[in-house]
Amino acid sequence: MKYLIYLFSVLFCLTIPVIGFAQTELTDSLTAVLKNPSLAEKEKPVLLNQLAEIYRTNKNYGLAESKAGESARIALQNKDYTDAVKAYTLLVNIKTSTGQLSSAKRTSDSTLVLAKKAKDPVAMAYAYYAQVLVYKILDDAQNVVKFCGLALKQLEKKSDPYIASKIYYRLYAVYSGWNNEAKANLYASKATENVLLTTDYNHLSNCYTALSVAHEYNYNTSKNKAELDSVLFYLKKSEMLYHQYPGHVANHTYAIACIDIASFYLRYFSPTDLQAKDQAMHYANTAISVLKGVDNSQEILASGLGILSEYAKRAADYGQQESYLLQAYEVIKTGKPIYYYTMLNVVQALADFYEKKGDLKKAIDFQKEITTYTLKSFNEKQALNAQKLEIQYETEKKNNEMNLLKEREQSHKRQNYLYACVAVISFFGLLFMFRSYHFKLRYSLQLEKQLDLEKQDSALKVKLEQEEQARLKAEQQLLETQQLQLKKEAMANVLQLEHKNQMLLQIKEKLNDGNPVNMQKLWKEEMVLDSDFEDAKMQIQKVHPDFFSLINHKAGKKLSALDLKLCAYIYLKMDTRQIAQMMHIEAKSVRMSKYRIKQKLGLDKEEDLNVYLQEMGTV
């Protein structure tokens, strides 16, 4: 059982499904296609990966690494990062199988970088699977589970049953090592479900074997013999794929299935069950014949010879038992490198055999070899551990560097976030200042506009007030003019009335004195006077309103009403005769009155009263 689990833990492989009749024919066919000049460069990586996988599953690691490297180079030249990631993952698988741990770790890290460039969930799943392969060799099961989980999360975005089955198979192997029966059953089933969606029959063979192991766990827990039937059922299904799909299942995979069936008959069937014995020996011999002369198959060959030696021991055929053990011993010695774990089991079996046989010398010689191989195994483990520690140190160092870079990146992000916040605040501050300035400017413009409107309104009010004042002044002037006109008319009317009254008094005096009055003559004279007076009246109305007060002031208020009347007639340019007629006095009396008025006004003899009064009227 321990050997079975060990086999399943080391035989996990990254298989790419191919189509062909037999593997040798398939490699030749793929090589011919690759040499075809009409083949596009972008199609080569897929074919090269298929060819490399065939070489890898058949333990031809040199050719496998060469073809995978060529695939990676072409894919990178074409910037096809997804195909490059698949080629790099295949390289990691090859390097972990050949003990190139440091190189495998570097390649797996490069795979992650390429996967990020590809921006493809499937590429990321392959890259995480490359990390799984490295941590599997480092016996770091925690990281294996971690990266399997990361890979499966990527596949939730974009399905790929081929790589999914590989990841579930690796989880199955981890939980088998932890003796977690439930998880081992779960992941073995999921690995099988996914691989059945592909044409990868080599990996399907491994998944059937995984299911057989899961049922064996169930049997060990429940002791239900039906579980043993399931174990044999899945082992037979695994073995039958080799015949059903020639060229699709590697010889090593088929040989392991045959060894597992032989081991099952050996452990679970009675030694007296000859049919079971025949079946076990048949499958053991089949595994040996399939891998005879094939490189890197020493462990499987030794396992087959070990099963045959156990049946020889049961049959008490010690000679045959010794022969099988010695063959296994020689086979293991030819291995490069030698698998010390298997060698120790074979040498221990030979030492026990010769001790029981009584050949103490050979028993001691093989016991010495046990010591030698134990030391070599220890040294090998030490060297392997040193590589593991170196890788772990480099990984830890790189992780620390990555953490430091992440911290710096986070610090830069925080700084950028802070700068962004400052920029946003500054932007909003500037925007606020701009809006504030714009608002103030707009407010200032509105205020200026309002002031202009108020100014215009004030100017309009002032203008209206001025116009109102002008209107009032004009009205006042009009009133004053009207009053003056009325005064003038009144004065003219008073003069006329006074003249009429004097005339009437003269007529009355004549009638009282008994003097005859010629009314017809008086009427005609009065008609002439009225006509003259109308002209005079028009002139009187033009007299300056302050004319009489000004003359009276010049005369020291010495002028009588008769004097003022005479001055008005003189101002109206009436001659002495007209004045005499208007006043019904003699012309001589008019001249005498003019003389008195000149004296009262303080005029010289040479000064003309008429001219003086005309000039005064224009003041």
C-alpha positions in Angstrom: 0.0 0.0 0.0 2.8 2.4 0.8 4.4 1.7 -2.5 1.2 2.3 -4.3 0.8 5.7 -2.6 4.4 6.6 -3.4 3.8 5.8 -7.1 0.7 8.0 -7.3 2.6 10.9 -5.7 5.5 10.8 -8.2 3.6 9.9 -11.4 1.5 13.1 -11.6 2.2 14.4 -15.1 1.1 17.3 -17.4 -0.3 15.4 -20.4 -1.5 17.1 -23.6 -3.9 14.9 -25.6 -2.7 13.8 -29.0 -4.0 11.6 -31.8 -2.1 8.8 -33.4 -1.7 5.0 -33.9 1.4 4.4 -31.7 3.7 6.7 -29.9 6.7 6.2 -32.2 4.5 6.7 -35.2 2.9 9.7 -33.5 6.3 11.4 -32.8 7.3 10.8 -36.4 4.0 12.2 -37.7 4.3 15.3 -35.5 7.9 15.9 -36.5 6.9 15.6 -40.2 4.2 18.2 -39.7 6.5 20.6 -37.9 9.0 20.4 -40.9 6.2 21.3 -43.4 7.2 24.8 -44.8 3.5 25.7 -45.1 2.9 25.4 -41.4 2.2 28.7 -39.8 4.5 29.8 -37.0 1.7 30.4 -34.6 0.6 26.8 -34.9 4.0 25.3 -34.0 3.9 25.8 -30.2 0.8 23.6 -29.8 2.4 20.7 -31.9 5.8 21.1 -30.1 4.1 20.9 -26.7 2.3 17.7 -27.8 5.6 16.2 -28.9 7.4 17.3 -25.7 4.6 15.7 -23.6 5.0 12.4 -25.4 8.7 12.4 -24.7 8.1 13.4 -21.1 5.5 10.7 -20.4 8.0 8.2 -21.8 10.8 9.5 -19.5 12.8 11.0 -22.4 13.4 14.2 -20.5 16.2 15.5 -22.8 14.1 15.6 -25.9 11.0 16.7 -23.9 12.9 19.8 -22.5 14.3 20.6 -25.9 10.9 20.6 -27.6 9.2 22.5 -24.8 11.9 25.2 -24.9 11.5 25.6 -28.7 7.8 25.9 -28.2 8.3 28.6 -25.6 10.7 30.6 -27.8 8.3 30.5 -30.8 5.3 31.5 -28.7 7.2 34.4 -27.2 8.3 35.6 -30.6 4.7 35.6 -31.7 3.7 37.2 -28.4 1.3 34.3 -27.8 1.7 34.4 -24.0 -0.9 31.7 -23.3 0.9 29.1 -25.4 4.2 30.3 -23.9 2.8 29.7 -20.4 1.8 26.2 -21.3 5.3 25.5 -22.6 6.9 26.9 -19.5 4.6 24.8 -17.3 5.7 21.7 -19.2 9.3 22.8 -18.6 8.6 23.1 -14.9 7.2 19.6 -14.9 10.2 18.2 -16.7 12.7 20.0 -14.4 11.0 18.9 -11.2 11.1 15.3 -12.5 14.8 15.5 -13.2 15.8 17.2 -10.0 16.5 20.7 -11.4 14.7 22.3 -8.5 16.3 25.8 -8.6 15.8 26.1 -12.4 12.2 24.8 -11.9 11.5 27.5 -9.4 12.9 30.2 -11.6 10.9 28.9 -14.6 7.7 28.7 -12.5 8.1 32.4 -11.4 8.6 33.4 -15.1 5.4 31.5 -15.9 3.5 33.7 -13.5 4.9 36.8 -15.1 4.0 35.6 -18.6 0.5 34.6 -17.5 -0.2 38.1 -16.2 0.8 39.4 -19.6 -1.5 37.0 -21.3 -4.5 38.4 -19.3 -6.2 35.0 -19.7 -7.7 33.0 -16.8 -6.6 29.7 -18.3 -3.0 31.0 -18.6 -3.2 32.0 -14.9 -4.5 28.5 -14.0 -1.5 26.9 -15.8 0.9 29.4 -14.0 -0.5 28.5 -10.6 -0.3 24.8 -11.5 3.5 25.3 -12.3 3.8 26.6 -8.7 2.0 23.5 -7.5 4.6 21.3 -9.2 7.4 23.1 -7.5 5.9 23.0 -4.0 5.0 19.3 -4.5 8.7 18.5 -4.9 9.5 20.7 -1.9 6.9 18.7 0.2 5.1 21.9 1.0 1.5 20.6 0.9 0.1 23.8 2.3 1.3 25.8 -0.6 0.2 23.1 -3.0 -3.4 23.4 -1.7 -3.1 27.2 -1.8 -2.1 27.4 -5.4 -4.5 24.7 -6.5 -7.3 26.9 -5.0 -6.0 30.0 -6.8 -5.9 28.0 -10.1 -9.5 26.7 -9.6 -10.7 30.3 -9.0 -9.3 31.3 -12.3 -11.1 28.5 -14.0 -14.4 29.8 -12.6 -13.9 32.6 -15.1 -13.1 30.4 -18.1 -13.5 26.7 -18.1 -10.7 24.3 -19.1 -11.4 20.6 -18.1 -7.9 19.5 -19.0 -6.0 21.6 -16.5 -8.8 21.4 -14.0 -8.4 17.6 -13.9 -4.7 18.0 -13.3 -5.4 20.4 -10.4 -8.0 18.1 -8.8 -5.6 15.2 -9.2 -2.9 17.1 -7.3 -5.4 17.9 -4.5 -6.3 14.2 -4.4 -2.6 13.3 -3.9 -2.2 15.8 -1.1 -5.3 14.6 0.8 -4.3 11.0 0.2 -1.0 11.8 2.0 -3.0 13.4 4.8 -5.2 10.2 5.0 -8.3 12.4 4.5 -10.6 9.8 3.1 -13.5 12.2 2.2 -11.4 14.7 0.4 -9.4 12.0 -1.4 -12.6 10.5 -2.8 -14.0 14.0 -3.7 -10.9 15.1 -5.7 -10.3 11.8 -7.4 -13.9 11.9 -8.6 -13.6 15.5 -9.8 -10.3 14.8 -11.6 -12.0 11.9 -13.4 -15.1 13.9 -14.3 -13.0 16.6 -15.9 -10.6 14.3 -17.8 -13.5 12.4 -19.3 -14.4 15.7 -21.1 -11.0 15.5 -22.9 -9.1 12.9 -25.0 -6.2 12.7 -22.5 -6.4 8.9 -22.0 -3.0 8.7 -20.4 -4.2 11.0 -17.6 -7.5 9.2 -17.5 -5.6 6.0 -16.7 -4.0 7.8 -13.7 -7.4 9.1 -12.6 -8.9 5.6 -12.6 -5.9 4.4 -10.5 -6.7 7.3 -8.1 -10.3 6.2 -7.8 -9.0 2.7 -7.0 -6.9 4.1 -4.2 -9.9 6.1 -2.9 -12.0 3.0 -2.7 -9.2 1.2 -0.9 -9.3 3.9 1.7 -13.0 3.3 2.0 -12.4 -0.4 2.4 -9.8 0.2 5.2 -12.4 2.3 7.0 -15.6 0.2 6.4 -14.2 -3.3 5.6 -16.9 -3.5 3.0 -15.7 -6.1 0.4 -17.7 -4.2 -2.2 -15.1 -1.5 -2.0 -12.4 -4.0 -3.0 -14.5 -4.9 -6.0 -14.4 -1.2 -6.9 -10.7 -1.1 -6.4 -10.1 -3.9 -8.9 -12.8 -2.4 -11.3 -11.0 0.9 -11.6 -7.6 -0.7 -11.9 -8.8 -2.9 -14.8 -10.3 0.2 -16.4 -7.0 2.0 -16.1 -5.1 -1.0 -17.6 -7.6 -1.5 -20.5 -7.2 2.1 -21.8 -3.7 1.1 -23.2 -5.4 -1.4 -25.5 -8.5 0.7 -26.3 -6.5 3.7 -27.4 -3.1 2.7 -28.8 -0.5 5.4 -28.7 -2.5 7.5 -26.2 -1.4 5.8 -23.0 2.3 5.8 -22.2 4.1 2.5 -21.6 5.1 3.7 -18.1 1.5 4.5 -17.3 0.3 1.1 -18.5 3.2 -0.7 -16.7 2.2 1.0 -13.4 -1.4 0.0 -13.8 -0.2 -3.6 -14.3 2.0 -3.5 -11.2 -0.9 -2.1 -9.2 -3.2 -4.9 -10.3 -0.5 -7.5 -9.5 0.0 -5.9 -6.1 -3.7 -6.0 -5.5 -3.9 -9.8 -6.1 -0.8 -10.3 -3.9 -2.2 -8.4 -0.9 -5.9 -9.2 -1.0 -6.1 -12.8 -2.2 -5.2 -15.9 -0.4 -1.8 -17.5 -1.1 -3.7 -20.7 -2.1 -5.8 -18.9 -4.7 -3.9 -20.1 -7.8 -6.1 -18.1 -10.2 -5.2 -14.9 -8.3 -1.5 -15.9 -8.4 -1.6 -16.5 -12.1 -3.3 -13.1 -12.6 -0.7 -11.3 -10.4 2.3 -13.0 -12.2 0.8 -12.2 -15.6 0.5 -8.5 -14.9 3.9 -8.3 -13.2 5.5 -10.0 -16.2 3.5 -7.8 -18.6 4.9 -4.6 -16.8 8.5 -6.0 -17.1 8.2 -6.9 -20.7 6.6 -3.5 -21.7 9.5 -1.6 -20.1 12.4 -3.9 -20.8 15.2 -1.8 -22.2 13.4 1.5 -21.6 15.3 4.2 -19.8 14.1 5.5 -16.4 12.0 2.5 -15.8 14.2 0.8 -13.1 11.7 1.3 -10.2 8.8 -0.2 -12.1 10.9 -3.2 -13.3 12.2 -3.8 -9.7 8.6 -3.6 -8.4 7.5 -6.3 -10.9 10.5 -8.5 -10.0 9.7 -8.0 -6.3 6.2 -9.3 -6.8 7.5 -12.3 -8.7 10.0 -13.0 -5.9 7.2 -12.9 -3.3 5.2 -15.5 -5.1 8.4 -17.6 -5.5 8.9 -17.3 -1.7 5.3 -18.4 -1.1 5.9 -21.4 -3.3 9.2 -22.2 -1.4 11.1 -21.8 -4.7 14.0 -20.1 -3.1 16.2 -20.3 -6.1 13.7 -18.5 -8.2 13.2 -16.0 -5.4 16.9 -15.3 -5.2 17.0 -14.9 -9.0 14.3 -12.4 -9.0 15.8 -10.4 -6.2 19.2 -10.3 -7.8 17.7 -9.2 -11.1 15.9 -6.4 -9.3 19.3 -5.5 -7.6 21.0 -5.4 -11.0 18.2 -3.4 -12.6 18.3 -0.8 -9.8 22.1 -0.4 -10.1 21.8 0.6 -13.8 19.5 3.5 -13.0 20.8 7.0 -13.4 20.3 8.2 -10.8 19.9 5.2 -8.6 16.6 5.2 -6.6 18.0 4.5 -3.2 14.6 3.9 -1.6 13.9 1.0 -3.9 17.5 -0.2 -3.7 17.4 -0.4 0.1 14.2 -2.5 -0.1 15.8 -4.9 -2.6 19.1 -5.1 -0.7 17.3 -5.6 2.6 15.2 -8.4 1.0 18.5 -10.1 -0.2 20.2 -9.7 3.2 17.1 -11.3 4.9 17.1 -14.0 2.2 20.7 -15.0 2.7 20.4 -14.8 6.5 17.6 -17.3 6.4 19.4 -19.4 3.9 22.4 -19.4 6.3 24.8 -17.7 3.8 26.1 -15.3 6.4 28.9 -13.9 4.3 26.4 -12.7 1.6 24.0 -11.6 4.2 26.8 -9.5 5.8 27.9 -8.1 2.4 24.4 -7.0 1.6 24.0 -5.6 5.1 27.1 -3.6 4.4 25.5 -2.4 1.2 22.4 -1.4 3.2 24.7 0.8 5.3 26.4 2.2 2.2 23.1 2.9 0.4 21.5 4.2 3.6 24.4 6.7 3.8 24.1 7.5 0.1 20.4 7.9 0.5 21.0 10.1 3.5 23.5 12.2 1.6 21.1 12.4 -1.4 18.3 13.5 1.0 20.7 16.1 2.5 21.6 17.4 -0.9 17.9 17.5 -1.8 17.1 19.2 1.4 19.9 21.7 0.8 18.3 22.4 -2.6 14.9 22.7 -1.0 16.3 25.0 1.7 18.0 27.1 -0.9 14.8 27.3 -2.9 12.8 28.1 0.2 15.4 30.7 1.1 15.2 32.2 -2.3 11.4 32.0 -2.3 11.3 33.6 1.1 13.7 36.3 0.0 11.7 36.9 -3.1 8.5 36.9 -1.1 10.0 39.4 1.2 11.1 41.5 -1.7 7.7 41.1 -3.2 6.1 42.1 0.1 8.5 45.1 0.3 7.6 46.0 -3.3 3.9 45.6 -2.4 4.4 47.8 0.7 6.2 50.3 -1.5 3.5 50.0 -4.1 0.9 50.5 -1.4 2.8 53.4 0.0 3.0 54.8 -3.5 -0.7 54.2 -3.9 -1.4 55.9 -0.6 0.9 58.8 -1.7 -0.8 58.9 -5.1 -4.2 58.7 -3.4 -3.1 61.5 -1.1 -1.8 63.5 -4.1 -5.0 62.7 -5.9 -7.0 63.9 -2.9 -4.9 67.0 -2.7 -5.3 67.5 -6.4 -9.1 67.0 -6.1 -9.2 69.3 -3.2 -7.1 71.8 -5.0 -9.3 71.4 -8.1 -12.4 72.0 -6.1 -10.7 74.8 -4.2 -9.7 76.4 -7.5 -13.2 75.7 -8.8 -14.7 77.3 -5.7 -12.3 80.3 -6.0 -13.2 80.5 -9.7 -16.9 80.2 -9.0 -16.5 82.7 -6.1 -14.5 85.0 -8.3 -17.1 84.5 -11.1 -19.9 85.1 -8.6 -18.2 88.2 -7.2 -17.5 89.4 -10.8 -21.1 88.7 -11.8 -22.2 90.3 -8.5 -19.9 93.3 -9.2 -21.2 93.5 -12.8 -24.8 93.2 -11.5 -24.0 95.8 -8.8 -22.4 98.1 -11.4 -25.3 97.5 -13.7 -27.7 98.2 -10.8 -25.7 101.3 -9.9 -25.9 102.4 -13.5 -29.6 101.8 -13.5 -29.9 103.7 -10.3 -27.7 106.4 -11.7 -29.8 106.5 -14.9 -32.9 106.4 -12.7 -31.5 109.3 -10.6 -30.4 111.1 -13.8 -33.9 110.5 -15.1 -35.4 111.7 -11.9 -33.2 114.8 -12.0 -34.1 115.3 -15.6 -37.8 114.9 -14.7 -37.4 117.2 -11.8 -35.6 119.7 -14.1 -38.2 119.3 -16.7 -40.9 119.7 -13.9 -39.1 122.7 -12.6 -38.8 124.1 -16.2 -42.5 123.3 -16.7 -43.3 125.0 -13.4 -41.1 127.9 -14.3 -42.6 128.1 -17.8 -46.1 128.0 -16.2 -45.0 130.6 -13.7 -43.6 132.7 -16.5 -46.8 132.2 -18.5 -48.8 133.2 -15.4 -46.5 136.2 -14.9 -46.9 137.1 -18.6 -50.6 136.6 -18.4 -50.7 138.7 -15.3 -48.5 141.3 -16.9 -50.8 141.2 -20.0 -53.8 141.6 -17.8 -52.0 144.5 -16.0 -51.3 146.1 -19.4 -54.8 145.6 -20.6 -56.1 146.9 -17.3 -53.9 149.9 -17.6 -55.0 150.6 -21.1 -58.6 150.0 -20.2 -58.2 152.4 -17.2 -56.8 155.1 -19.4 -59.6 154.6 -21.9 -62.2 154.6 -19.1 -60.6 157.7 -17.6 -60.8 159.4 -21.0 -64.4 158.4 -21.4 -65.2 159.6 -17.9 -63.5 163.0 -18.5 -65.4 163.3 -21.8 -68.7 162.6 -20.1 -67.9 165.1 -17.4 -67.1 167.8 -19.9 -70.4 167.0 -21.7 -72.2 167.1 -18.4 -70.6 170.4 -17.5 -71.5 171.9 -20.8 -75.1 170.7 -20.4 -75.3 172.0 -16.8 -74.0 175.4 -18.0 -76.6 175.5 -20.7 -74.2 175.5 -23.5 -75.4 173.7 -26.7 -73.6 170.4 -27.4 -73.1 169.2 -30.9 -73.4 165.4 -30.2 -72.8 164.5 -33.9 -69.5 166.2 -33.9 -68.5 164.8 -30.6 -69.4 161.4 -31.8 -67.2 161.6 -34.9 -64.3 163.0 -32.8 -64.7 160.2 -30.3 -64.7 157.6 -33.1 -61.4 159.0 -34.4 -60.0 159.0 -30.8 -61.2 155.5 -30.2 -59.4 154.4 -33.4 -56.2 156.1 -32.3 -56.7 154.8 -28.8 -56.9 151.2 -30.1 -53.5 151.6 -31.6 -52.3 153.2 -28.4 -53.8 150.5 -26.4 -51.8 147.9 -28.3 -48.7 149.9 -27.6 -49.6 150.4 -23.9 -49.8 146.6 -23.6 -46.2 146.4 -24.6 -45.0 148.7 -21.9 -42.6 147.3 -19.4 -44.5 146.1 -16.3 -42.3 148.2 -14.0 -42.4 151.3 -16.3 -44.5 153.5 -14.1 -42.8 152.4 -10.8 -39.4 153.0 -12.4 -40.3 156.5 -13.7 -41.8 157.4 -10.3 -38.7 156.1 -8.6 -36.5 158.2 -10.9 -38.6 161.2 -10.1 -38.4 160.6 -6.4 -42.1 159.6 -6.3 -43.1 163.2 -7.3 -45.1 162.3 -10.3 -48.9 162.5 -10.1 -51.3 160.1 -11.8 -51.8 162.7 -14.5 -48.0 162.9 -15.0 -47.8 159.2 -15.3 -50.6 159.1 -17.8 -48.8 161.8 -19.9 -45.5 159.8 -19.7 -47.4 156.7 -21.0 -48.8 158.7 -24.0 -45.3 160.1 -24.7 -43.8 156.6 -24.5 -46.4 155.5 -27.0 -45.0 158.2 -29.4 -48.2 160.3 -29.4 -47.6 163.9 -30.5 -48.7 166.9 -28.5 -52.0 167.3 -30.5 -53.0 163.7 -30.0 -52.2 163.9 -26.3 -54.2 167.1 -25.9 -57.1 165.5 -27.6 -56.8 162.3 -25.5 -56.6 164.4 -22.3 -59.1 167.2 -23.6 -56.6 169.9 -22.7 -54.8 172.5 -24.7 -51.6 171.8 -26.5 -50.0 174.5 -24.4 -51.0 172.6 -21.3 -49.3 169.4 -22.7 -46.1 171.3 -23.3 -46.2 172.8 -19.8 -46.8 169.3 -18.3 -43.8 167.9 -20.2 -41.6 170.7 -18.8 -42.7 169.9 -15.2 -42.1 166.2 -15.7 -38.5 166.9 -17.0 -37.9 169.0 -13.9 -39.2 166.2 -11.6 -37.0 163.7 -13.4 -34.0 166.0 -13.1 -33.4 166.3 -16.9 -31.5 169.1 -18.5 -33.1 171.5 -20.9 -31.2 169.9 -23.8 -32.4 166.3 -23.0 -35.4 165.1 -24.9 -38.2 163.7 -22.6 -39.4 161.5 -25.4 -36.0 159.8 -26.0 -35.5 159.4 -22.2 -38.8 157.6 -21.8 -38.2 155.4 -24.8 -34.8 154.3 -23.5 -36.3 153.7 -20.0 -39.0 151.4 -21.5 -36.4 149.1 -23.0 -34.6 148.5 -19.6 
